[in-house]
Structures are given as C-alpha cells and as structure tokens.
Amino acid sequence: MLGKIGILITILALVFIFFLVISFGAGAFSKTKIKDETKKYLKSVNILLAIIAIVGIILVLFL
C-alpha cells in the first residue's frame, strides 16, 4: 500500500500528465498561433487542474 506521500505524488503526477495531454491536444506547444478560444479553453482547464491538485493535497494531508 502507498502511504500518504505516495498517494500525493501519484495525484500530482496524474494532474501533470493530464495537463500535458490536454495542452498537446489543444496545440499549446505548436509553433502556429493559437486562437483566442483555445487560450480561454486552456486557461479554464488549467484552473480546473489546479483545483483538483489543491483538493487532492488537502485530502491527503488532512485525512
């Protein structure tokens, strides 16, 4: 079984992998210019991933 730190590292790693996959899929790392709609989408996704990471940290550290 994983301890609290192992679970925290797993949650943060998954959030980072989701960030990379969504960013590559939306073309954030491509050399072409990104549309404004895509920028808004990526900003919303980044906020959502940050909230997921914060909730995960709180749950692991305080429960």
MDAnalysis code that builds the backbone (N, CA, C; Angstrom):
import MDAnalysis as mda
import numpy as np

u = mda.Universe.empty(189, n_residues=63, atom_resindex=np.repeat(np.arange(63), 3), trajectory=True)
u.add_TopologyAttr("name", ["N", "CA", "C"] * 63)
u.add_TopologyAttr("resid", np.arange(1, 64))
u.add_TopologyAttr("resname", ["MET", "LEU", "GLY", "LYS", "ILE", "GLY", "ILE", "LEU", "ILE", "THR", "ILE", "LEU", "ALA", "LEU", "VAL", "PHE", "ILE", "PHE", "PHE", "LEU", "VAL", "ILE", "SER", "PHE", "GLY", "ALA", "GLY", "ALA", "PHE", "SER", "LYS", "THR", "LYS", "ILE", "LYS", "ASP", "GLU", "THR", "LYS", "LYS", "TYR", "LEU", "LYS", "SER", "VAL", "ASN", "ILE", "LEU", "LEU", "ALA", "ILE", "ILE", "ALA", "ILE", "VAL", "GLY", "ILE", "ILE", "LEU", "VAL", "LEU", "PHE", "LEU"])
u.atoms.positions = np.array([
    [0.839, -1.190, 0.000],
    [0.000, 0.000, 0.000],
    [0.880, 1.249, 0.000],
    [0.370, 2.234, -0.675],
    [1.068, 3.512, -0.704],
    [0.732, 4.318, 0.546],
    [1.729, 5.050, 1.022],
    [1.476, 5.947, 2.129],
    [0.869, 7.239, 1.620],
    [0.705, 8.185, 2.534],
    [0.114, 9.462, 2.147],
    [0.966, 10.179, 1.099],
    [2.263, 10.143, 1.264],
    [3.148, 10.839, 0.324],
    [3.093, 10.180, -1.047],
    [3.026, 8.865, -1.085],
    [2.920, 8.157, -2.353],
    [1.633, 8.493, -3.093],
    [0.544, 8.588, -2.344],
    [-0.730, 8.959, -2.951],
    [-0.680, 10.391, -3.459],
    [-0.077, 11.286, -2.692],
    [0.060, 12.687, -3.106],
    [0.888, 12.809, -4.378],
    [1.988, 12.092, -4.445],
    [2.836, 12.120, -5.640],
    [2.074, 11.564, -6.839],
    [1.302, 10.503, -6.631],
    [0.507, 9.921, -7.714],
    [-0.537, 10.910, -8.224],
    [-1.234, 11.587, -7.320],
    [-2.249, 12.567, -7.721],
    [-1.612, 13.696, -8.515],
    [-0.506, 14.227, -8.021],
    [0.151, 15.341, -8.710],
    [0.728, 14.909, -10.053],
    [1.236, 13.688, -10.131],
    [1.760, 13.186, -11.409],
    [0.633, 13.038, -12.429],
    [-0.512, 12.513, -11.996],
    [-1.655, 12.375, -12.903],
    [-2.167, 13.730, -13.387],
    [-2.215, 14.705, -12.497],
    [-2.641, 16.053, -12.894],
    [-1.666, 16.623, -13.911],
    [-0.367, 16.418, -13.705],
    [0.633, 16.914, -14.650],
    [0.512, 16.216, -16.003],
    [0.273, 14.917, -15.991],
    [0.098, 14.178, -17.250],
    [-1.154, 14.664, -17.980],
    [-2.252, 14.891, -17.248],
    [-3.463, 15.435, -17.868],
    [-3.174, 16.795, -18.490],
    [-2.413, 17.623, -17.779],
    [-2.053, 18.940, -18.305],
    [-1.296, 18.814, -19.620],
    [-0.313, 17.934, -19.659],
    [0.467, 17.758, -20.880],
    [-0.385, 17.251, -22.037],
    [-1.225, 16.260, -21.771],
    [-2.051, 15.681, -22.827],
    [-3.031, 16.714, -23.378],
    [-3.684, 17.457, -22.514],
    [-4.652, 18.458, -22.958],
    [-3.947, 19.590, -23.698],
    [-2.786, 20.003, -23.207],
    [-2.053, 21.079, -23.870],
    [-1.564, 20.656, -25.250],
    [-1.028, 19.448, -25.361],
    [-0.595, 18.968, -26.676],
    [-1.778, 18.820, -27.620],
    [-2.892, 18.335, -27.110],
    [-4.083, 18.158, -27.935],
    [-4.653, 19.475, -28.431],
    [-4.550, 20.519, -27.613],
    [-5.077, 21.825, -27.997],
    [-4.077, 22.617, -28.828],
    [-2.865, 22.112, -28.958],
    [-1.862, 22.784, -29.778],
    [-1.120, 23.891, -29.063],
    [-1.034, 23.832, -27.751],
    [-0.369, 24.883, -26.990],
    [1.136, 24.911, -27.233],
    [1.716, 23.783, -27.599],
    [3.158, 23.723, -27.799],
    [3.541, 23.764, -29.270],
    [2.568, 24.001, -30.141],
    [2.886, 24.074, -31.571],
    [3.415, 25.466, -31.912],
    [4.053, 25.580, -33.055],
    [4.658, 26.843, -33.451],
    [3.658, 27.796, -34.102],
    [2.483, 27.298, -34.428],
    [1.480, 28.159, -35.034],
    [0.764, 28.965, -33.954],
    [0.130, 30.042, -34.363],
    [-0.578, 30.901, -33.418],
    [-1.843, 30.211, -32.927],
    [-2.123, 30.380, -31.648],
    [-3.280, 29.757, -31.021],
    [-4.457, 30.730, -31.078],
    [-5.647, 30.201, -31.360],
    [-6.853, 31.022, -31.374],
    [-7.191, 31.480, -29.957],
    [-7.944, 32.584, -29.880],
    [-8.356, 33.090, -28.574],
    [-9.266, 32.108, -27.845],
    [-10.100, 31.396, -28.588],
    [-10.985, 30.407, -27.969],
    [-10.181, 29.295, -27.306],
    [-9.107, 28.893, -27.969],
    [-8.261, 27.832, -27.421],
    [-7.533, 28.323, -26.177],
    [-7.117, 29.583, -26.180],
    [-6.456, 30.144, -24.994],
    [-7.408, 30.162, -23.805],
    [-8.666, 30.549, -24.049],
    [-9.654, 30.556, -22.975],
    [-9.903, 29.136, -22.458],
    [-9.966, 28.183, -23.381],
    [-10.166, 26.777, -23.015],
    [-9.013, 26.282, -22.147],
    [-7.786, 26.568, -22.573],
    [-6.620, 26.115, -21.809],
    [-6.563, 26.781, -20.440],
    [-6.963, 28.050, -20.360],
    [-6.975, 28.732, -19.071],
    [-7.979, 28.063, -18.135],
    [-9.159, 27.731, -18.662],
    [-10.176, 27.064, -17.849],
    [-9.706, 25.686, -17.394],
    [-9.062, 24.959, -18.289],
    [-8.558, 23.629, -17.946],
    [-7.460, 23.737, -16.891],
    [-6.595, 24.726, -17.014],
    [-5.529, 24.899, -16.023],
    [-6.110, 25.229, -14.650],
    [-7.154, 26.046, -14.615],
    [-7.801, 26.353, -13.346],
    [-8.416, 25.092, -12.751],
    [-9.088, 24.313, -13.573],
    [-9.692, 23.067, -13.104],
    [-8.635, 22.106, -12.562],
    [-7.525, 21.959, -13.273],
    [-6.460, 21.066, -12.801],
    [-5.835, 21.577, -11.509],
    [-5.708, 22.894, -11.369],
    [-5.181, 23.459, -10.123],
    [-6.122, 23.162, -8.962],
    [-7.420, 23.286, -9.190],
    [-8.399, 22.980, -8.135],
    [-8.322, 21.503, -7.755],
    [-8.206, 20.628, -8.747],
    [-8.088, 19.194, -8.468],
    [-6.833, 18.907, -7.651],
    [-5.722, 19.544, -8.007],
    [-4.470, 19.343, -7.271],
    [-4.590, 19.844, -5.835],
    [-5.198, 20.998, -5.644],
    [-5.344, 21.565, -4.300],
    [-6.248, 20.686, -3.443],
    [-7.357, 20.233, -4.008],
    [-8.266, 19.348, -3.252],
    [-7.554, 18.042, -2.913],
    [-6.772, 17.502, -3.855],
    [-6.023, 16.287, -3.582],
    [-5.018, 16.462, -2.456],
    [-4.333, 17.594, -2.476],
    [-3.356, 17.895, -1.409],
    [-4.054, 17.993, -0.068],
    [-5.174, 18.708, -0.033],
    [-5.908, 18.869, 1.219],
    [-6.399, 17.520, 1.735],
    [-6.952, 16.706, 0.859],
    [-7.464, 15.402, 1.290],
    [-6.359, 14.495, 1.810],
    [-5.226, 14.493, 1.138],
    [-4.135, 13.607, 1.544],
    [-3.510, 14.082, 2.856],
    [-3.320, 15.377, 3.000],
    [-2.618, 15.872, 4.178],
    [-3.480, 15.942, 5.441],
    [-4.786, 16.146, 5.272],
    [-5.622, 16.347, 6.450],
    [-6.523, 15.171, 6.790],
    [-6.582, 14.160, 5.946],
    [-7.412, 12.998, 6.275],
    [-6.578, 11.785, 6.587],
])
